[in-house]
Structure formats: structure tokens, C-alpha cells
Amino acid sequence: MLNTDTLERYARQLPIIGVDGQQQLYNAHVLLIGAGGLGTPAALYLIAAGIGHLSIFDGDTVELSNLQRQVLFKEADIGQNKARQMKKHLQELNSQCQITAYPQNLNEKTSEEIFKDCSVIVDATDNFYTRYLVNHFSHRFQIPLVSAALFQFEGQLSVFNYQNGPCYQCLYPSPPENNVIPDCTQGGVLGAVAGLLGCLQASEVIKIILHRPVILSGKLLQLNVVHHHYQSYAFHRHPDCSHIHGTIAHAAETSDVSVETISAAALQQALQKKPDEYQLIDVRQDFERKICSLGGLFIPLDRLTECIEKLPHDKILVVYCKKGARSQKAAAVLKQQGYRNVVVLEGGILEWIAKIEPQMQGY
């Protein structure tokens, strides 16, 4: 129940939503999937607004590179679980709210009890598998889903499964093939854009809880802050949505292909003994190559298919990136295209720096 302290805390929004509206927020349970660039601003404004119960799912730990956009975290949080640290900081902001941290990633075996009394789900994830999984639970339990996505200076936002409205799969029936759309590591994102989209997610959550008449259901809002271009597009619920959607869809994986790895030490020895037998291929982005490089051909992952015919068949192709994930994808693509002698630098260029050239600039 609201008391004198809570009425004073929310004095600036009571003229807008009223006492009854504030009580509705306090009675609500919001499930946040992802405590990253979108999740941190969304959570900050939801807790500040007085959401009674916020549950947070995230199994990742805070890294230095997160601080550019995940503004809830501090340098002292580096190495700690995001969900737990988010709970800690949010509890300091508003001790009246109940906050539950799940220091794990959402998976197909997640207990149904977590969704039982949930009012709204916030999709603040950064990968397609989890987005379709979140939609699966939202669709199954008919819980409104507020979803957003980011890329560089751009973002998009929509609300799914709201009052029998379209679901995520009505807009995107199946995930794209891996490597088609770069993630934040490859393409980058402006921190302020993450903050903007996260705040918009929070506002849609609040509107849903308050039963406001205009909800972003059946509409996709797209924005570009470079040109301050904002546009919304209408889309419709699939006629057979209730039967064919809500499935746990998986992207077409290229990682099914077996790819060998080579350690930094082994590669150093190989290059010293028979340098002409190896061709290094850097699949990172241009800004990364300017920081540090092992040389070789520079072909960003998103341009690999268009440059693939230029690669030699008579050499061992050694693919490398920052940590190894992108080079695994690239190597799988190369093997599918008929290149037999392909290996991945285990641990990427960071492992090379750590083991072979510690004087090289890392990032």
C-alpha cells in the first residue's frame, strides 16, 4: 500500500498517473531478460517509477567494454555477475521495490513458475536465439513483450503478444543465418542509442501496466539518431499465429562444421619454420586492426562471402579475430565453400598478445 514516503517519492508522476496508477505499478511484476545496454536504462527507470517487483535474468559478467553503454555499472563491478550487481544498485535507488536476480541466461528449461505472475516481459537481449526463446514464453503464457534492438546509430522497438496482437514471429518468422547481421562486437553501438531505446522500453512497459490506449503493438518504431529520423511501420498478426508461432526457432548454424584450432605458440613456430605455407586472415573490423594486428589479409566477417574467391587454395588459412568466436564462424563458411586447410587461432589475437607478444597493444 502507498504511504506518505511513497507519495512524496512519486510526487512528480502522480499528476500524470494518479494514486491508482501508482498502485498499479507497485502491483506489477516485470521480467527483464538481459542486463546490458538496453536492460540497464530500462531497469533504472522502471525501478525509479515504482515497479513493485523486477526479476532480472543475465548470466554474463561485467566487462570494461560494457561501461560505455551499460551505465548502471561501475568499474568496481567488473568481473561480477550482471544480474546480481544490477539488483544491488537498483536496491540502493529504491528500497521499496522487490528485485530478484537470476544469475543465469534464459534457456529452454527455465521454470514456468518464473512467468506465472509476470505482467510484462522486457526483451533486452543481443542474440536471436534468446529473442525467439523470449517470444516463445511470451506467446505461450500470453504476456506482453516489449522488445528492442540496436545497431550503431540505429534502433528499433515494438510490443508483441499484446491483447491478441502480433508476436515476434509475425514480424520475423525465422532467424537470419548466422553472420548476416553483425553484433555489437562487430558493428558497434553508440551508448546513447542504447539509453534511448532502453528508456522507450520502460515507457512502453509503464503504459501497458497502466492500460493506456496507445501501445506500440502491430507497429515497428525505427529510429536513426544521425539524421533524427523516426518512422513507424505497421505489421499484422499472422492468421494462424496461435498455432505456428511461439516456437523455439534456431538460426541456421555454420558452426556445425568441424573446425580445427591452432594455439598461439604452435602458430608462432609454424610461421617461423614454414611462413610461405600459411595465409593469415583477419576477420575483425577496421578499427580493431588499427589497434593491433598479426598481418595477413584483412577481410571483415560481414564481407567474407564476397571476397572468398580471392583466397588461395594452396595454403593453410589461419583465421583470427579478437577472441575466436568470429573466426570460428568464418572458418566454417570457408570449409563449406570447399577450403580444406582452415584453422582458427585459439583465443584470437588477445591470446597471441598474452602468450607471444605482451608488448603489443590489446583492447
HELIX and SHEET records of a PDB file:
HELIX    1   1 THR A    4  ARG A    9  1                                   6    
HELIX    2   2 LEU A   14  ASN A   27  1                                  14    
HELIX    3   3 GLY A   39  ALA A   49  1                                  11    
HELIX    4   4 LEU A   64  GLN A   68  5                                   5    
HELIX    5   5 GLU A   75  ASP A   77  5                                   3    
HELIX    6   6 LYS A   82  LEU A   93  1                                  12    
HELIX    7   7 GLU A  112  PHE A  115  5                                   4    
HELIX    8   8 PHE A  128  PHE A  141  1                                  14    
HELIX    9   9 TYR A  168  LEU A  171  1                                   4    
HELIX   10  10 CYS A  184  GLY A  187  1                                   4    
HELIX   11  11 GLY A  191  ILE A  209  1                                  19    
HELIX   12  12 CYS A  241  ILE A  244  1                                   4    
HELIX   13  13 ALA A  264  LYS A  273  1                                  10    
HELIX   14  14 PRO A  275  GLU A  277  5                                   3    
HELIX   15  15 ASP A  286  ILE A  291  1                                   6    
HELIX   16  16 LEU A  301  ARG A  303  5                                   3    
HELIX   17  17 LEU A  304  CYS A  307  1                                   4    
HELIX   18  18 ILE A  308  LYS A  310  5                                   3    
HELIX   19  19 ALA A  325  GLN A  336  1                                  12    
HELIX   20  20 GLY A  348  LYS A  355  1                                   8    
SHEET    1   A 8 GLN A  98  TYR A 102  0                                        
SHEET    2   A 8 HIS A  53  PHE A  57  1                                        
SHEET    3   A 8 HIS A  29  ILE A  33  1                                        
SHEET    4   A 8 VAL A 120  ASP A 123  1                                        
SHEET    5   A 8 LEU A 145  PHE A 151  1                                        
SHEET    6   A 8 GLU A 154  PHE A 160 -1                                        
SHEET    7   A 8 LYS A 219  ASN A 224 -1                                        
SHEET    8   A 8 HIS A 229  ALA A 234 -1                                        
SHEET    1   B 5 GLU A 260  ILE A 262  0                                        
SHEET    2   B 5 VAL A 342  LEU A 345  1                                        
SHEET    3   B 5 ILE A 316  TYR A 320  1                                        
SHEET    4   B 5 TYR A 278  ASP A 282  1                                        
SHEET    5   B 5 LEU A 297  PHE A 298  1                                        
END                                                                             
